[in-house]
């Protein structure tokens, strides 16, 4: 009888070990999947943060690879609303445009434009931000009124408020050397 009890205890112990191993495997697999998901999200966030929209949408003005005369320029950033007037002023002050960036987004930090300006060795960067579009409460009300007049149903997705979109434009400038006989000579 004692052997039979001993055998039952061993069987119980073995089944508990098997159950514990099975639970341990589930915990390890779940932990691994969770860690993989966290790493995936983190890598995607880091990649998205690395994408500078000013650098991504940059277009050079010419093929002369114009840049600041200083090896490490002290790049200045200005925000304005008068693009045409600013272009004339910059040219009159002895600057030439290196290139520009333009894109639509809900938000873009001016620091990103400054960062890109430093990477291309610009002396000055001018930033412009212009309202582009958004679904506002008044546009949604107008949609409801038009649907009521026509007797149509409204798609609930049309009533979802969208974030405001702006058009961002940045121009990058380099100070030219003093003109020789009224002519700028660029390498």
N, C-alpha and C positions, 0 to 999 in steps of 0.2 A: 504494500500500500504506500509505503514511504517512497519507493521508486516512482510510483505513479504520480504522487504529489510533486516530486522533484522534476519529473518529466513535464508536468503541467506548468510549473513555475518557469522552466527553461523555455517552453513554447510561448508562454506569455511574455517573457523577457525578449525573445527573438522577435515576436510580432511587434512589441513596442519599439525595438531598435529599427525594424523595417519601417514602421510608421514615422518615427523620428527622422529617418533618412529621407523618406518621401517628402515630409514637411520641410526638411532642410533644403532639398532640391528645389521645391517650390519657392522658398524664400530666396535662394540664390538666383534663380531664374528671374523672379520678380524684381529683385534688386538690380540685376544686370540690365533688364529692360528699362527700368526707371533711370538708371545711370546713363544708358544709351540715349534715352529721350532728352535728359537734361543736357548732355553734351551736344546733341544735335541742335537744340534750341540755342545754346550758348554760342556755338560756332556760327549759326545763321545770324544771330544778333551781332556778333563781332564782325562778320562779313558785311552786314548792312551798315554798320557804323563806319567801316573803312571806306565805303563808297561816298566820296565827296561829289555832290552833284555839280559843283562848280568845275571841278577837275574833269569829271566824266563828260560834260557838255562843252568843254573848252575848244575853241577854234582859233588857230593862229591867224593874225592879220596878214602876214606875209611870210615869205620863205627865208628871210634874212636872219632869223633867230635873234631878233632884237631883245636885249635885256638891259638891266641897269648897268651903269658904268662902275658902280661899287660892287666889290666881290660879295659883301653881305649887306644889302641895302636895308635901311630902316623903313620898311614898307608902311605907308599910311593908308588908312581906310576911311572913305567918306561915303555917306548915304545921302542920296539926293533924289529929286523928282524932276529935274530939268536936264535931260540927257543931251539934247542938241546944244543947249547953251554951255553945258559942261565940256562937251567935246571941243567947241570953239575955244573956250578958256584954256583948256589943257594944251591945245596946239599953240595958242598965243604965248603960253608960259614956257614953251620949249620942250614939251613932251610929245612922244609919239606912241600910238596905240600898239601894244604887243599883240593883243588878242581879246576875245570876249567869250562869255558863257551866257547861255540863255536856256531856261527850262521852266516848266510849270510844276508846282508842288504846294502842299498845304503849309509847309514851313521849311525854311533853310536858314541856318545860323550864319550871320555875317562873318563869324570867326572862321568858318570853312572857306569863305572867299579869301580872307586874309591869309589863311594857311596855304591855299593854292597860289596866291600872288607871291608869297615868299619862295615857294618851290620853283616858280618860273623866273624869279629874280626881277620882279616888278617894283618900281619905286612907289607907285600909287595904284589903288584899286577903288573904283567908283561902283557903288551898288544901287540898283533901282528895284523897287518892289511895286507891282501894279496889280490891283484887284482883277481877277479873271472871272470866276463864277462860283455859284453855290446855290443849292436849293434852300430858300429861306421860307419862313412861315408865310409871308405874303405870296410867294410863288406857289406854295402848296394850297393856299386858300383859293387862288386863281384857278388852279387845277380842279379843285372840288366844284367851284362854280360852273366851269365849262362842262364837267361831267354831268352835273345836275341838269343843265340846259339841254344836253344831248341825250339824257336818260341812260347813260352808260355807267357801268360799275368802275370803281377806282381800284387799281392795283395797290395793295398796301405797301409794296416796295417803292412806289412813287411818292409816298408820304414820309419816307424816312429822310430825316434831315442829314444832308451831306456836309462835310467840312468845307470851309471856304478855301478856294484854290487861288493862288497868286502866281503871277509870272515874275520870275526873278531874272535880272540881267546884271552882269558885272563886266566892266571894261578894265583892262589892265594896261598900265602906262609906264614908260621908261623915260627918264630925263635924258635929253640929247645933249651932246657936247655943244659948247658955244659955236655958233655958225661962223664959218670962214667965208668972208665976202658974201654973206647972206645965204650961204648954201650949207646944208647939213651933210656931212660925210659920214656914212655908216659902213662899218666893216661888213 
